[in-house]
Amino acid sequence: MARLDGDTSNELFEVLAEWNTYLEHRKSDDFPVPPCP
């Protein structure tokens, strides 16, 4: 398993935050939201 440095860690955190926002919107809407590319 590769070790994560600070920059990689921050990028992963941002991706997780974006997915969390996406899932929250999708859960609160009656129609599916297309995922970001």
DRENROKE-747587 format. One record per residue: residue in three letters; x, z, y of N, C-alpha, C, O, CB in turn. Coordinates in steps of 0.02 Angstrom, whole numbers, padded with zeros to 5 digits, always signed. Glycine has a CB too. Layout:
residues N
ALAXZYXZYXZYXZYXZY...
***
This chain:
residues 37
MET+00043+00000-00060+00000+00000+00000+00045+00000+00062+00092+00039+00068-00048+00062+00000ALA+00029-00044+00108+00070-00050+00169+00058+00009+00215+00002+00036+00220+00054-00116+00205ARG+00111+00029+00249+00104+00083+00298+00078+00055+00363+00096+00000+00383+00172+00120+00309LEU+00035+00092+00395+00006+00069+00458+00044+00099+00517+00056+00159+00520-00069+00088+00462ASP+00063+00055+00563+00093+00080+00624+00038+00092+00676-00020+00080+00661+00148+00031+00651GLY+00056+00115+00735+00006+00131+00785-00036+00072+00805-00097+00078+00812+00040+00159+00847ASP-00005+00014+00815-00042-00045+00837-00092-00067+00785-00150-00082+00801+00006-00102+00853THR-00071-00071+00722-00116-00091+00668-00174-00042+00663-00232-00062+00654-00078-00096+00601SER-00159+00022+00669-00209+00074+00666-00261+00064+00721-00321+00070+00709-00177+00143+00671ASN-00238+00049+00781-00285+00039+00837-00328-00023+00826-00388-00022+00841-00246+00031+00903GLU-00299-00076+00798-00338-00136+00785-00392-00122+00734-00450-00144+00742-00293-00194+00761LEU-00375-00087+00681-00424-00070+00630-00479-00027+00659-00538-00037+00643-00391-00034+00571PHE-00461+00020+00702-00511+00064+00733-00559+00023+00775-00620+00035+00775-00477+00117+00776GLU-00532-00026+00813-00575-00068+00855-00623-00109+00812-00682-00116+00829-00533-00115+00899VAL-00598-00136+00756-00641-00176+00712-00696-00131+00684-00754-00152+00681-00599-00206+00654LEU-00679-00071+00663-00729-00025+00636-00781-00008+00689-00841-00002+00674-00696+00038+00609ALA-00759+00001+00751-00805+00017+00805-00852-00041+00818-00912-00031+00830-00766+00035+00870GLU-00825-00102+00815-00868-00161+00826-00919-00167+00770-00977-00182+00783-00825-00225+00829TRP-00898-00156+00707-00945-00159+00651-00998-00105+00657-01056-00116+00642-00907-00153+00585ASN-00978-00045+00680-01026+00009+00688-01079-00010+00739-01138+00002+00728-00990+00074+00709THR-01057-00040+00795-01104-00063+00846-01150-00117+00818-01210-00115+00830-01066-00089+00908TYR-01121-00164+00782-01159-00219+00752-01212-00192+00704-01269-00214+00706-01112-00267+00715LEU-01193-00145+00662-01240-00117+00614-01294-00077+00649-01352-00079+00628-01203-00073+00564GLU-01277-00042+00702-01327-00004+00740-01378-00051+00771-01438-00038+00768-01294+00039+00794HIS-01355-00106+00800-01401-00155+00830-01445-00185+00776-01506-00193+00786-01362-00210+00868ARG-01415-00203+00720-01453-00235+00666-01506-00188+00639-01561-00209+00621-01405-00258+00610LYS-01489-00124+00635-01535-00074+00608-01594-00064+00656-01650-00051+00634-01499-00008+00596SER-01582-00070+00721-01634-00056+00771-01676-00118+00787-01728-00113+00818-01603-00029+00834ASP-01652-00178+00765-01689-00239+00780-01729-00261+00718-01714-00242+00662-01642-00295+00802ASP-01782-00301+00731-01822-00326+00676-01795-00392+00648-01819-00416+00597-01894-00336+00699PHE-01745-00420+00681-01715-00483+00658-01640-00474+00648-01609-00436+00684-01729-00541+00708PRO-01612-00510+00599-01540-00503+00586-01498-00531+00643-01515-00583+00671-01522-00537+00521VAL-01444-00498+00658-01398-00521+00710-01340-00557+00676-01309-00529+00632-01373-00462+00755PRO-01325-00619+00697-01270-00654+00665-01204-00619+00679-01191-00598+00735-01266-00727+00690PRO-01161-00612+00628-01097-00578+00638-01051-00618+00683-01055-00680+00685-01064-00565+00571CYS-01007-00584+00718-00959-00618+00761-00906-00652+00717-00888-00626+00665-00926-00568+00810PRO-00881-00709+00738-00831-00745+00700-00765-00706+00698-00716-00729+00668-00819-00814+00729
***
